[in-house]
Amino acid sequence: MTANRRFRRVVRIGPVQVATYYDGRGREKHTAACTAPRCGFATDDDSRAAAELAARTHRCAIR
C-alpha cells in the first residue's frame, strides 16, 4: 500500500525542498529532500526548524 501524502508549505532552499505533511497517524511531520540527480538525501523531522536546518546545511556529495 502506498502512502498518499499531501504536501503543504513547500519551500525550496537551494536544491532541497522542504514540506509539511500529516503521517498515517495524523501527526504533523516535516520533510527535506534534495532534488539533485543521484543525490538521495531525504529526512523526516518532527519540527519545521529541524527540516529547514537540514536543508540549509546539506551539501551534495555527487557533483
N, CA, C and O atoms as a GROMACS GRO file, in nm:
protein
  252
    1MET      N    1   0.085  -0.118   0.000
    1MET     CA    2   0.000   0.000   0.000
    1MET      C    3   0.089   0.124   0.000
    1MET      O    4   0.180   0.134   0.082
    2THR      N    5   0.065   0.215  -0.089
    2THR     CA    6   0.145   0.337  -0.097
    2THR      C    7   0.085   0.447  -0.012
    2THR      O    8  -0.037   0.452   0.008
    3ALA      N    9   0.169   0.533   0.036
    3ALA     CA   10   0.124   0.645   0.117
    3ALA      C   11   0.082   0.760   0.026
    3ALA      O   12   0.158   0.801  -0.062
    4ASN      N   13  -0.037   0.811   0.046
    4ASN     CA   14  -0.085   0.925  -0.032
    4ASN      C   15  -0.067   1.049   0.055
    4ASN      O   16  -0.154   1.083   0.136
    5ARG      N   17   0.046   1.116   0.036
    5ARG     CA   18   0.076   1.232   0.119
    5ARG      C   19   0.042   1.360   0.044
    5ARG      O   20   0.071   1.373  -0.075
    6ARG      N   21  -0.019   1.453   0.114
    6ARG     CA   22  -0.049   1.583   0.056
    6ARG      C   23   0.044   1.683   0.122
    6ARG      O   24   0.027   1.718   0.239
    7PHE      N   25   0.141   1.728   0.046
    7PHE     CA   26   0.239   1.820   0.099
    7PHE      C   27   0.186   1.962   0.096
    7PHE      O   28   0.116   2.001   0.002
    8ARG      N   29   0.218   2.039   0.198
    8ARG     CA   30   0.180   2.180   0.203
    8ARG      C   31   0.298   2.259   0.256
    8ARG      O   32   0.394   2.202   0.310
    9ARG      N   33   0.292   2.390   0.241
    9ARG     CA   34   0.401   2.479   0.280
    9ARG      C   35   0.534   2.432   0.221
    9ARG      O   36   0.633   2.417   0.292
   10VAL      N   37   0.534   2.410   0.092
   10VAL     CA   38   0.655   2.364   0.022
   10VAL      C   39   0.741   2.485  -0.010
   10VAL      O   40   0.695   2.580  -0.074
   11VAL      N   41   0.867   2.480   0.033
   11VAL     CA   42   0.964   2.584   0.000
   11VAL      C   43   1.089   2.517  -0.053
   11VAL      O   44   1.118   2.401  -0.023
   12ARG      N   45   1.163   2.592  -0.132
   12ARG     CA   46   1.286   2.540  -0.190
   12ARG      C   47   1.404   2.618  -0.134
   12ARG      O   48   1.406   2.741  -0.141
   13ILE      N   49   1.502   2.547  -0.079
   13ILE     CA   50   1.624   2.606  -0.027
   13ILE      C   51   1.739   2.542  -0.104
   13ILE      O   52   1.782   2.431  -0.074
   14GLY      N   53   1.788   2.614  -0.205
   14GLY     CA   54   1.888   2.556  -0.294
   14GLY      C   55   1.826   2.441  -0.370
   14GLY      O   56   1.717   2.456  -0.425
   15PRO      N   57   1.893   2.326  -0.376
   15PRO     CA   58   1.835   2.211  -0.445
   15PRO      C   59   1.740   2.129  -0.357
   15PRO      O   60   1.684   2.029  -0.402
   16VAL      N   61   1.721   2.170  -0.232
   16VAL     CA   62   1.642   2.092  -0.136
   16VAL      C   63   1.502   2.153  -0.122
   16VAL      O   64   1.487   2.275  -0.109
   17GLN      N   65   1.400   2.067  -0.124
   17GLN     CA   66   1.264   2.110  -0.100
   17GLN      C   67   1.224   2.069   0.041
   17GLN      O   68   1.251   1.957   0.084
   18VAL      N   69   1.159   2.161   0.113
   18VAL     CA   70   1.111   2.136   0.249
   18VAL      C   71   0.959   2.146   0.244
   18VAL      O   72   0.904   2.239   0.186
   19ALA      N   73   0.891   2.050   0.306
   19ALA     CA   74   0.745   2.047   0.304
   19ALA      C   75   0.690   1.992   0.434
   19ALA      O   76   0.761   1.925   0.510
   20THR      N   77   0.562   2.020   0.459
   20THR     CA   78   0.492   1.972   0.577
   20THR      C   79   0.380   1.878   0.532
   20THR      O   80   0.315   1.904   0.430
   21TYR      N   81   0.358   1.770   0.606
   21TYR     CA   82   0.251   1.676   0.574
   21TYR      C   83   0.204   1.607   0.702
   21TYR      O   84   0.269   1.619   0.806
   22TYR      N   85   0.092   1.537   0.695
   22TYR     CA   86   0.043   1.455   0.806
   22TYR      C   87   0.075   1.310   0.776
   22TYR      O   88   0.048   1.261   0.666
   23ASP      N   89   0.133   1.239   0.874
   23ASP     CA   90   0.164   1.098   0.853
   23ASP      C   91   0.038   1.014   0.867
   23ASP      O   92  -0.071   1.068   0.887
   24GLY      N   93   0.052   0.884   0.858
   24GLY     CA   94  -0.063   0.794   0.862
   24GLY      C   95  -0.139   0.796   0.994
   24GLY      O   96  -0.254   0.752   0.999
   25ARG      N   97  -0.078   0.846   1.099
   25ARG     CA   98  -0.144   0.852   1.229
   25ARG      C   99  -0.196   0.991   1.262
   25ARG      O  100  -0.241   1.015   1.375
   26GLY      N  101  -0.191   1.082   1.166
   26GLY     CA  102  -0.246   1.215   1.186
   26GLY      C  103  -0.152   1.314   1.251
   26GLY      O  104  -0.192   1.425   1.285
   27ARG      N  105  -0.026   1.276   1.268
   27ARG     CA  106   0.072   1.368   1.326
   27ARG      C  107   0.134   1.453   1.217
   27ARG      O  108   0.155   1.407   1.105
   28GLU      N  109   0.163   1.577   1.251
   28GLU     CA  110   0.227   1.666   1.155
   28GLU      C  111   0.376   1.635   1.148
   28GLU      O  112   0.444   1.630   1.251
   29LYS      N  113   0.427   1.615   1.027
   29LYS     CA  114   0.568   1.584   1.003
   29LYS      C  115   0.623   1.682   0.901
   29LYS      O  116   0.548   1.747   0.828
   30HIS      N  117   0.754   1.693   0.898
   30HIS     CA  118   0.822   1.784   0.806
   30HIS      C  119   0.933   1.706   0.737
   30HIS      O  120   1.003   1.627   0.800
   31THR      N  121   0.948   1.730   0.609
   31THR     CA  122   1.047   1.656   0.532
   31THR      C  123   1.134   1.751   0.451
   31THR      O  124   1.090   1.859   0.411
   32ALA      N  125   1.257   1.709   0.428
   32ALA     CA  126   1.350   1.781   0.341
   32ALA      C  127   1.409   1.677   0.246
   32ALA      O  128   1.458   1.573   0.289
   33ALA      N  129   1.404   1.707   0.116
   33ALA     CA  130   1.454   1.614   0.016
   33ALA      C  131   1.528   1.690  -0.093
   33ALA      O  132   1.480   1.792  -0.142
   34CYS      N  133   1.644   1.639  -0.130
   34CYS     CA  134   1.725   1.701  -0.234
   34CYS      C  135   1.674   1.656  -0.371
   34CYS      O  136   1.644   1.538  -0.391
   35THR      N  137   1.663   1.750  -0.463
   35THR     CA  138   1.611   1.721  -0.597
   35THR      C  139   1.722   1.704  -0.699
   35THR      O  140   1.694   1.687  -0.818
   36ALA      N  141   1.848   1.709  -0.657
   36ALA     CA  142   1.959   1.690  -0.750
   36ALA      C  143   1.966   1.545  -0.796
   36ALA      O  144   1.936   1.454  -0.719
   37PRO      N  145   2.004   1.522  -0.921
   37PRO     CA  146   2.013   1.384  -0.971
   37PRO      C  147   2.116   1.302  -0.892
   37PRO      O  148   2.225   1.350  -0.862
   38ARG      N  149   2.080   1.180  -0.858
   38ARG     CA  150   2.166   1.082  -0.790
   38ARG      C  151   2.211   1.125  -0.651
   38ARG      O  152   2.310   1.071  -0.601
   39CYS      N  153   2.144   1.219  -0.588
   39CYS     CA  154   2.185   1.262  -0.454
   39CYS      C  155   2.127   1.170  -0.347
   39CYS      O  156   2.202   1.112  -0.269
   40GLY      N  157   1.996   1.154  -0.342
   40GLY     CA  158   1.934   1.062  -0.248
   40GLY      C  159   1.916   1.114  -0.106
   40GLY      O  160   1.876   1.037  -0.019
   41PHE      N  161   1.943   1.242  -0.080
   41PHE     CA  162   1.928   1.298   0.055
   41PHE      C  163   1.780   1.322   0.085
   41PHE      O  164   1.710   1.385   0.007
   42ALA      N  165   1.734   1.271   0.198
   42ALA     CA  166   1.598   1.296   0.245
   42ALA      C  167   1.595   1.275   0.396
   42ALA      O  168   1.663   1.188   0.449
   43THR      N  169   1.514   1.356   0.463
   43THR     CA  170   1.500   1.342   0.608
   43THR      C  171   1.358   1.377   0.650
   43THR      O  172   1.296   1.466   0.591
   44ASP      N  173   1.306   1.308   0.750
   44ASP     CA  174   1.176   1.338   0.810
   44ASP      C  175   1.201   1.383   0.953
   44ASP      O  176   1.273   1.317   1.028
   45ASP      N  177   1.140   1.494   0.990
   45ASP     CA  178   1.161   1.551   1.123
   45ASP      C  179   1.028   1.586   1.187
   45ASP      O  180   0.926   1.599   1.119
   46ASP      N  181   1.031   1.602   1.320
   46ASP     CA  182   0.911   1.643   1.393
   46ASP      C  183   0.890   1.793   1.392
   46ASP      O  184   0.778   1.840   1.410
   47SER      N  185   0.997   1.871   1.371
   47SER     CA  186   0.982   2.016   1.372
   47SER      C  187   1.024   2.075   1.237
   47SER      O  188   1.112   2.023   1.169
   48ARG      N  189   0.959   2.183   1.200
   48ARG     CA  190   0.989   2.251   1.074
   48ARG      C  191   1.131   2.310   1.078
   48ARG      O  192   1.202   2.308   0.978
   49ALA      N  193   1.171   2.361   1.195
   49ALA     CA  194   1.304   2.420   1.208
   49ALA      C  195   1.413   2.317   1.181
   49ALA      O  196   1.514   2.349   1.119
   50ALA      N  197   1.394   2.196   1.228
   50ALA     CA  198   1.494   2.091   1.205
   50ALA      C  199   1.504   2.055   1.056
   50ALA      O  200   1.614   2.033   1.006
   51ALA      N  201   1.391   2.050   0.987
   51ALA     CA  202   1.392   2.019   0.844
   51ALA      C  203   1.459   2.131   0.765
   51ALA      O  204   1.534   2.105   0.671
   52GLU      N  205   1.432   2.256   0.801
   52GLU     CA  206   1.493   2.369   0.731
   52GLU      C  207   1.643   2.376   0.760
   52GLU      O  208   1.720   2.412   0.671
   53LEU      N  209   1.684   2.343   0.881
   53LEU     CA  210   1.827   2.340   0.914
   53LEU      C  211   1.898   2.233   0.832
   53LEU      O  212   2.008   2.256   0.781
   54ALA      N  213   1.837   2.116   0.820
   54ALA     CA  214   1.895   2.010   0.739
   54ALA      C  215   1.908   2.054   0.594
   54ALA      O  216   2.006   2.021   0.527
   55ALA      N  217   1.810   2.127   0.544
   55ALA     CA  218   1.814   2.174   0.405
   55ALA      C  219   1.923   2.278   0.386
   55ALA      O  220   1.993   2.277   0.285
   56ARG      N  221   1.939   2.366   0.483
   56ARG     CA  222   2.039   2.473   0.470
   56ARG      C  223   2.183   2.420   0.481
   56ARG      O  224   2.274   2.477   0.421
   57THR      N  225   2.203   2.314   0.556
   57THR     CA  226   2.339   2.262   0.577
   57THR      C  227   2.373   2.147   0.483
   57THR      O  228   2.486   2.097   0.485
   58HIS      N  229   2.279   2.103   0.400
   58HIS     CA  230   2.304   1.990   0.310
   58HIS      C  231   2.400   2.029   0.198
   58HIS      O  232   2.388   2.136   0.139
   59ARG      N  233   2.496   1.941   0.172
   59ARG     CA  234   2.586   1.956   0.059
   59ARG      C  235   2.584   1.825  -0.017
   59ARG      O  236   2.609   1.719   0.040
   60CYS      N  237   2.555   1.833  -0.145
   60CYS     CA  238   2.550   1.712  -0.229
   60CYS      C  239   2.691   1.656  -0.244
   60CYS      O  240   2.786   1.728  -0.274
   61ALA      N  241   2.704   1.527  -0.223
   61ALA     CA  242   2.833   1.462  -0.238
   61ALA      C  243   2.866   1.437  -0.385
   61ALA      O  244   2.983   1.434  -0.422
   62ILE      N  245   2.764   1.420  -0.468
   62ILE     CA  246   2.784   1.394  -0.610
   62ILE      C  247   2.774   1.524  -0.687
   62ILE      O  248   2.677   1.598  -0.674
   63ARG      N  249   2.874   1.552  -0.765
   63ARG     CA  250   2.875   1.677  -0.845
   63ARG      C  251   2.880   1.643  -0.991
   63ARG      O  252   2.882   1.732  -1.075
   0.00000   0.00000   0.00000
